[in-house]
């Protein structure tokens, strides 16, 4: 399985979002459309804090989420790139990730992917055991996340595997590094966590860089799909 093959499975997903809020909410609609989603705006005479969005899959109601959560992810994301402390808890953000799971997004920025990676790393931190496999495209990119991953390794019993192009000599810090040369993993952003077999906590993020620069990808909590992604990563490194 390649990332491109995986993403093609979700190209025909029918996901529609209706945003209910003041006129300022139209900016969120534009950002949703840039991600390849069908989005519409409905005026709601309320403040921005009370605005919300309804997500439908194949015409069936799936979830309602606060508009502030969508704005934080789509329009004004703040990346916690240097965060090495314990995970925080944001119910709105967690609801957003649950609502948009298995949804192919066509224009993800590195900041959005890093934020999503942090969300799943935080989950791995809370579970505290299992295997976490991460592709940084190149090992040198790992340096910006070194403190965060050293905390994951020292505070938990996680079995952490980091993959990337062989362009830097990583330190010995309780993490298994996999220098790669000429493999598909060098072209993708990937994180997969098996939660030590706990299907309720398995998660994965996969994305590939497009010719125009942004990434297209998705995240999932499907145990079957997470297991498939984990197996594919191991196979690439053999």
C-alpha positions, 0 to 999 in steps of 0.5 A, spaced: 500 500 500 502 506 498 499 513 501 497 515 494 493 508 493 490 509 500 488 516 499 484 514 492 479 510 497 477 517 499 476 521 493 469 520 492 467 521 499 461 525 500 462 530 505 458 537 506 459 542 511 454 547 513 456 553 517 451 557 521 453 564 523 454 571 522 457 574 515 464 573 518 463 566 518 464 566 510 471 566 511 471 559 514 466 557 508 472 559 503 477 555 507 473 549 507 472 549 499 479 550 499 480 543 502 476 540 497 469 540 501 462 542 499 461 548 504 455 553 505 453 559 509 447 560 513 446 566 517 445 566 524 444 572 528 448 570 534 456 572 536 462 568 533 462 564 539 455 561 538 456 559 531 457 552 529 458 548 523 454 541 521 457 536 518 453 531 513 456 524 510 452 522 504 447 526 506 446 524 513 448 528 519 454 526 522 456 531 527 455 539 529 462 542 532 463 549 534 465 554 529 471 556 533 474 549 532 474 550 525 477 557 525 482 555 529 484 549 525 483 552 518 484 560 519 488 562 524 492 556 527 497 557 532 503 551 532 505 548 538 512 546 535 516 547 541 511 544 546 515 539 550 510 539 556 504 534 558 498 534 553 493 539 554 485 538 553 481 542 548 474 539 547 472 543 541 479 541 537 478 533 539 471 534 536 473 537 530 478 531 529 473 526 530 468 529 526 473 530 520 476 523 521 476 519 514 475 526 510 480 527 504 483 534 505 486 537 499 490 543 501 493 542 508 499 546 510 505 544 514 502 547 520 496 544 520 499 537 519 504 539 525 498 540 529 494 534 527 501 530 529 501 533 536 494 531 537 495 524 536 502 524 540 498 527 546 494 521 545 500 516 545 502 520 551 496 519 555 495 512 553 503 511 555 504 504 551 504 501 544 508 503 538 508 510 535 511 510 528 512 517 525 515 519 518 519 526 518 520 525 510 528 527 512 531 525 519 534 533 520 526 535 520 526 531 527 531 536 530 525 541 531 521 536 535 527 532 539 525 535 545 517 533 545 519 526 543 524 525 548 519 527 553 514 522 550 520 516 550 522 518 557 515 519 560 512 513 557 513 506 555 512 507 548 516 504 542 517 510 538 520 509 531 522 515 527 523 514 519 526 519 514 531 521 509 538 519 511 541 526 512 542 527 519 546 523 525 540 522 530 542 522 538 541 516 542 535 518 546 530 512 547 528 512 540 529 507 534 531 511 528 530 508 521 534 512 515 531 511 509 534 512 502 529 512 495 523 509 499 516 512 498 516 514 506 521 520 504 515 523 500 510 523 505 507 526 512 505 520 516 504 518 524 501 512 526 499 509 533 497 502 535 495 504 542 498 497 544 492 494 541 487 498 544 482 499 538 479 505 542 485 509 541 488 507 535 489 513 530 493 515 524 495 521 519 497 520 512 499 526 507 502 526 501 505 533 498 502 535 492 505 538 485 503 545 487 506 545 494 500 543 499 499 536 502 493 532 501 491 527 506 487 525 512 487 522 519 483 516 521 481 512 528 479 506 524 483 500 527 483 496 521 486 502 517 491 504 522 493 496 522 494 497 515 498 503 515 502 500 521 504 494 517 505 498 510 510 502 514 514 496 517 514 493 510 517 499 506 523 499 511 525 491 510 
